[in-house]
Amino acid sequence: MKTNHFLRGVALALWCCVGMTASAAELNPKAVKIDLPKDIKWVANPSGSETAVLVGDPAKPGLYVVLTKWHPHKNSRPHSHPNDRYITVLSGTWWISTGSDYNPDLLKPAPAGSFVTHYANEVHYDGAKDEEVILQIVGIGPATSTSAEKK
């Protein structure tokens, strides 16, 4: 009798899994789009980071949403952007400083869950220390970058 209850339980669990899989496959693509992590295309940047464009085109006027992945021990140099940028730290600790004199000792931590605003035309530099960092950046393009380092 116990074996029967066990087999019924297994059959019910399998039926539920099949039912959930079928209903997930029935999402209306006009209503919802899901990009799984394996489907997100990352592009390497010379600065030691990678970028994945999720919405829009940062090189053109209009709203954009990108992911930026900083690899350990990689930082940008002092620069500014022409428009405000709104950044959420998704994982890791992001390190940020301001000013045109590059000094990694002045970097301040922004741990996962932090929300940071880069104000238009203000000089900053940022990156990762001992761990990978993933950011979500939202802004209005074009998202150019202007070097501001004192040499």
N, C-alpha and C positions, 0 to 999 in steps of 0.2 A: 504494500500500500504506500509506504514512504517513497519508493522508487517512482510510482505513478505521480505523486505530488511533485517530486523533483522534475520529472520529464515534462509535466504540464507547465511548471515554472520556467523551464528552459524554453519551451515552445512559445510561451507568452512573451518572454524577453526577446526572442528572435523576431516574433511578429511585430512587437513594438519597434524594434530597430529598423526593420524593413519598412514599417509604416512611416517612421520619422524620416528615413532616407527618401522615400517617395514624395513626402510632402515638401521636403527641402528642395527637391528637384523641380517642383511645380511653382517656384517663385516667378512672378510676373516680371520679366526683364524691363518692362516699361516702368515698373514701380521701384525696383531695387536692383543694384549692381553690387556684387561682392567681389573684391579683388583679394584673393588669398595671398599670404606672404610669398609663396612660391611663384606667384604670377607678377609680382612687382619687379619692374626692371630698374636695376641700379646702374648708374653710369659713374665711372671714376673721374675725379677732378684732379688737376695738378696740385692742389693745396693739401692733398692727403685725405680728402673726404670723398664720399660718394653721394649722389643725388638721385632721387626717384620722383618724377613729376606725377602727381596724382590728379590734379585738376588744372586746367588752363595751360598757359605757356609763359614762364617767367620772362622770356625775351620780348614778349608783346604786351601792349596795353591791356589791362584787365586783371581780374582776380586770378591768383594762382595759389595752389597748395602743393608743397613739396616736402619730401622727407630728406633729411640730411643725416648721413652716418659719418661721424668722426672716428677715425681709427686711433688707437692709443698713441700718445706722444706726437700728435699732429695738431698744429695750430695755424690759424690764419695770421696775417700781418695786419697792422693798422689800416683800416679802410672805412668807407661809409657807403650808404645806399641812398638813392634819391627819394625813396618813399618809406614810410613806417613799415616795419615787419613785426609780426606777432608770432612768437615762438613758444611751443610747449615742449618741455624735455620729457620724452617718452621713456627713455631708459638711460642708465648711467648718470654720471655727473658731468655737466658741461661747465667749462671754465671760461670766464669772461672778464675783460678789462676794457678801459677806455683810454683815449689819448693817442697821440701820434708817436710817442716814444715807446717802442716795443720793449716790454719788460715782463717776462713770464712769471716773475716773483709777485707781481701785482694781480694775477688772475684770481677771481672770486668764484666760489662754487655755486652752481645752480643744480641741485639734485633732481632726480626723476620726479615729475609732478609739478615742477616749477613752471611759471609762466613769465616770459621775458618780452619786453618791447624794445626793439631797436628803433630809435627815433630817426627820422629822415635827416640826412646830411650830418649826423653826429658820428664821430670817429670811435671805433671799437675794434677789438680783436678777440678771438675766441678759439676754442678747440677742446681737445681731450688730454687728460693726463695718463693714468694707468689703465683705463678701461675704455671700451667702445661706448660711444654716445649716439643715441638716435633722437633727432629733433623733428618736429612738424613745424614748418614755417608757412605762414599765410601772409600774403601781401598783395599789393597792386603793382603790376608790371608797367614798364619794363624794369626788371630787377637787376640793374647794373651795379657794379662795385667800383669805387674809385679809391685807388691807393692814397694813403695819407701819412705814410711813415716818414719820420724825420731821419735823415741819414747823415 
